[in-house]
Amino acid sequence: MLALQRQPARPEPYELRWRRDTTVLAANVMGRVIASAAAATELYRVDPVATRAGFRSELLSVDGVPSRGAAKIVELFPGSPLPGAGISLGESIIALQGRGFGSAQELVSRLHREHELGDAVILDVYDGRSVRRANVRLWNPGRRISQVSLGPLLQYRSSLSPESVSLDILDLWLFSVYSYSRSDAERSYSLFGLFNFSTGYGELTEEAR
């Protein structure tokens, strides 16, 4: 790919070769320059935890008050507590706990700065015709054990990002009687530091020419 990027802007013919299992294939293609991508446009701001929703900033005229800041709901992610509180996609939130805000980012920041996961909050919601108040209990994923330590007898650690788990039994500094670790699909096992093996998915490799 780097070789293609270094070619001149005019159309050029190329021969591409690739391997499929034990078969090597070739094809002739004509390369041409594609116009550079336009500048990125912001779509919305995401609250991935408390409300599990995406919001876009907008200005509304509500009850005769012009230019009032609002956060329009443009995305609902699985597990969002908003539909359960009767709040739908396309509606706008104009206040949190009775206080307005200037942008979608301010709403997201206040949710995380002023409240804990699982808290009950009050949102003022505008559906294009009228304003109503909705009681929402913020999403709460619960808690999980991330680490257990019993001196040299047992060491357990887990992480969600990246998804991984490790377990050591009788860690004797130089080696563990039993050791297990998992990182995504890769798994490794060790007995007495002498017998080691790992499993995982196969992978594609690129051969240098």
C-alpha positions in Angstrom: 0.0 0.0 0.0 2.9 2.4 0.7 4.2 1.7 -2.8 0.9 2.7 -4.3 0.8 5.9 -2.2 4.2 6.9 -3.6 3.1 6.6 -7.3 2.4 9.7 -9.4 -1.1 11.2 -9.6 -1.8 9.9 -13.2 -3.5 6.5 -13.7 -1.0 3.7 -13.6 -1.5 -0.1 -14.2 -0.5 -2.5 -11.4 -0.3 -6.2 -11.0 -1.6 -7.4 -7.7 -0.7 -10.8 -6.3 -2.3 -12.5 -3.3 -2.4 -15.9 -1.7 -5.6 -17.9 -0.9 -4.7 -21.0 1.1 -2.1 -22.6 -1.1 -3.0 -20.8 -4.4 -1.3 -17.7 -5.5 -3.5 -15.4 -7.7 -2.8 -12.3 -9.8 -4.9 -9.6 -11.3 -4.1 -6.4 -13.3 -5.8 -3.3 -12.1 -5.7 0.4 -13.0 -4.9 2.7 -10.2 -6.3 6.2 -10.0 -6.2 9.1 -7.5 -9.3 9.5 -5.4 -10.1 13.0 -4.2 -9.1 13.6 -0.6 -11.8 13.3 2.0 -13.7 16.3 3.1 -13.2 17.7 6.6 -14.9 15.7 9.3 -18.3 16.9 10.5 -19.4 16.5 14.1 -22.6 14.3 14.3 -23.3 14.3 18.1 -21.9 13.9 21.6 -22.1 10.5 23.3 -22.9 9.6 26.8 -21.9 6.0 26.8 -22.7 5.2 30.4 -25.2 7.2 32.4 -28.0 7.5 29.7 -26.3 5.4 27.0 -27.5 7.9 24.3 -26.2 10.3 21.7 -27.2 14.0 21.8 -26.9 16.9 19.4 -26.8 20.5 20.6 -29.6 22.7 19.4 -31.4 26.0 20.2 -35.1 25.9 20.8 -37.9 28.4 21.5 -39.9 26.8 24.3 -42.8 28.5 26.0 -41.9 31.8 24.5 -38.3 31.7 25.6 -36.1 32.0 22.5 -32.7 30.5 22.0 -32.9 28.0 24.8 -30.1 25.3 24.9 -31.2 21.7 24.4 -29.8 18.3 23.7 -31.7 16.4 21.0 -31.6 12.6 21.3 -30.2 11.3 18.0 -29.0 7.8 19.1 -30.1 5.3 21.7 -27.7 2.4 22.6 -28.7 -1.0 24.0 -29.5 -0.7 27.7 -30.4 3.0 27.6 -32.7 3.9 30.5 -34.4 6.7 28.5 -37.0 4.5 26.6 -38.1 3.0 29.9 -38.8 6.4 31.2 -41.0 7.2 28.2 -38.3 9.3 26.4 -38.0 8.7 22.7 -35.6 9.2 19.9 -35.9 12.7 18.4 -37.1 14.4 21.6 -35.0 17.1 23.3 -33.8 17.4 26.8 -33.9 21.0 28.0 -33.1 20.7 31.7 -31.4 18.4 34.3 -32.8 18.6 37.8 -34.6 21.8 36.8 -31.5 23.6 35.5 -31.0 24.3 31.9 -27.7 23.9 30.0 -26.1 25.4 26.9 -25.1 22.3 24.9 -25.2 18.6 24.7 -21.7 18.4 26.1 -22.7 20.3 29.1 -25.5 17.9 29.8 -23.2 14.9 29.5 -20.6 16.6 31.7 -23.1 17.4 34.4 -24.6 13.9 34.4 -21.1 12.5 35.2 -19.9 15.3 37.5 -23.0 15.7 39.6 -24.5 12.2 39.7 -23.5 8.5 40.3 -24.5 5.6 38.2 -27.9 4.3 39.3 -29.0 7.7 40.6 -32.6 8.9 39.9 -32.6 12.2 38.0 -35.3 14.5 36.7 -35.1 15.5 33.0 -37.3 18.1 31.3 -38.2 16.7 27.9 -39.6 18.7 24.9 -41.4 16.7 22.2 -41.9 19.7 19.8 -45.3 20.7 21.4 -45.0 20.7 25.1 -42.6 20.1 28.0 -42.9 17.2 30.5 -40.8 16.0 33.4 -39.5 12.4 33.4 -37.9 10.5 36.2 -34.9 8.5 34.9 -32.7 6.1 36.8 -29.3 6.3 35.3 -27.8 3.1 33.9 -25.9 1.0 36.4 -23.8 -1.9 35.0 -23.2 -3.2 38.5 -19.8 -4.0 40.0 -17.4 -6.8 39.2 -14.3 -8.3 40.9 -11.2 -6.9 39.2 -8.5 -8.2 41.5 -8.1 -10.8 44.3 -4.9 -11.4 46.2 -4.1 -14.0 48.8 -0.4 -13.5 49.2 1.6 -16.1 47.2 -1.3 -18.5 47.3 -3.6 -16.9 44.7 -3.5 -13.9 42.4 -6.5 -13.1 40.2 -6.8 -10.0 37.9 -9.3 -9.1 35.2 -9.9 -6.2 32.9 -12.6 -5.1 30.5 -10.4 -2.9 28.3 -8.7 -4.9 26.9 -10.7 -7.9 28.0 -8.3 -10.1 29.9 -8.1 -12.5 32.9 -5.1 -13.9 34.7 -4.9 -16.4 37.5 -1.8 -17.6 39.4 -1.8 -20.3 42.1 1.1 -20.7 44.4 3.2 -17.9 42.9 6.7 -18.8 44.1 8.4 -15.8 42.5 10.5 -17.8 40.0 7.4 -19.7 38.8 3.8 -20.5 39.6 2.5 -24.0 40.3 -0.4 -23.1 37.9 -0.8 -20.0 35.8 -3.6 -19.1 33.4 -4.1 -15.9 31.4 -6.6 -14.8 28.7 -6.5 -11.8 26.5 -9.4 -11.6 24.1 -9.3 -14.9 22.2 -5.7 -15.8 23.3 -5.3 -18.2 26.2 -2.1 -19.3 27.9 -1.5 -22.1 30.5 1.5 -23.0 32.5 2.3 -25.8 35.0 5.3 -25.4 37.3 6.8 -23.0 34.7 7.9 -26.0 32.7 4.8 -27.1 30.7 3.5 -24.1 28.7 1.0 -23.9 25.9 -1.3 -21.3 24.3 -4.4 -21.3 22.2 -6.0 -18.7 20.0 -7.6 -18.0 16.6 -5.5 -18.5 13.4 -4.3 -15.3 11.8 -3.5 -14.0 8.3 0.1 -13.1 7.6 1.6 -11.0 4.8 4.7 -12.3 3.1 7.4 -9.9 2.2 8.5 -10.0 -1.4 
